[in-house]
Every structure is written in structure tokens, then in C-alpha cells.
Amino acid sequence: MKDAHAMVVSPDTLFSPRLLWHAWLDVEVALAQAQAELGMIPDWAAKGIAAAPGPPLRAVNHLEAHGLTAALTGGAVFSPSNISTK
């Protein structure tokens, strides 16, 4: 989460597995914060989720090597070349 935001974003990195995983984690943080506001989870839990570091690059590479990102995205491959601008 924090280190992904420091990453230089270009057409080549925009759809990288690393940024994809960090985007998913950002959604988890937002969900935890909303649940804490509604009293569904304790505030300390939401703060702990927000403070947790994202996965190390080595872990992302391992997940990619085993096709887990593709499995989680339904096999969709995101790249600048297959995004419609229409």
C-alpha cells in the first residue's frame, strides 16, 4: 500500500501485478474503515489493517509464478494494449 504509491506509474506499470495487489489491499483498508465507522469491527482492528504493510515484491512474484492473480481476476490480463478508450 505505502510502497505501491511510491512506485512510478507508467503505461507498463499501471496494470502490473504489484499495483493490482496493492489496489485490492486499498479496498480492504477502505472496507475495514467503513466497518469500523458502522461499529461492525473495533477501531483498533481497522487501524491495524490500514497500518499493515503490503505484500513484499517477492511474494507478489511468487503468486504470479503460480498464476494466482489470473485465477483471482478470472483469467483477465490487463495491459494498455487491451483497454478500450471508446
Long-range contacts (C-beta under 8 A, 24 or more apart in sequence): 1-25, 1-26, 1-29, 1-52, 1-53, 1-54, 2-53, 2-54, 3-53, 3-54, 4-54, 11-80, 12-80, 14-80, 15-78, 15-79, 15-80, 15-83, 17-60, 17-61, 17-63, 17-64, 17-69, 18-57, 18-60, 20-69, 20-73, 20-78, 21-54, 21-55, 21-60, 21-63, 21-69, 22-54, 25-54, 25-55
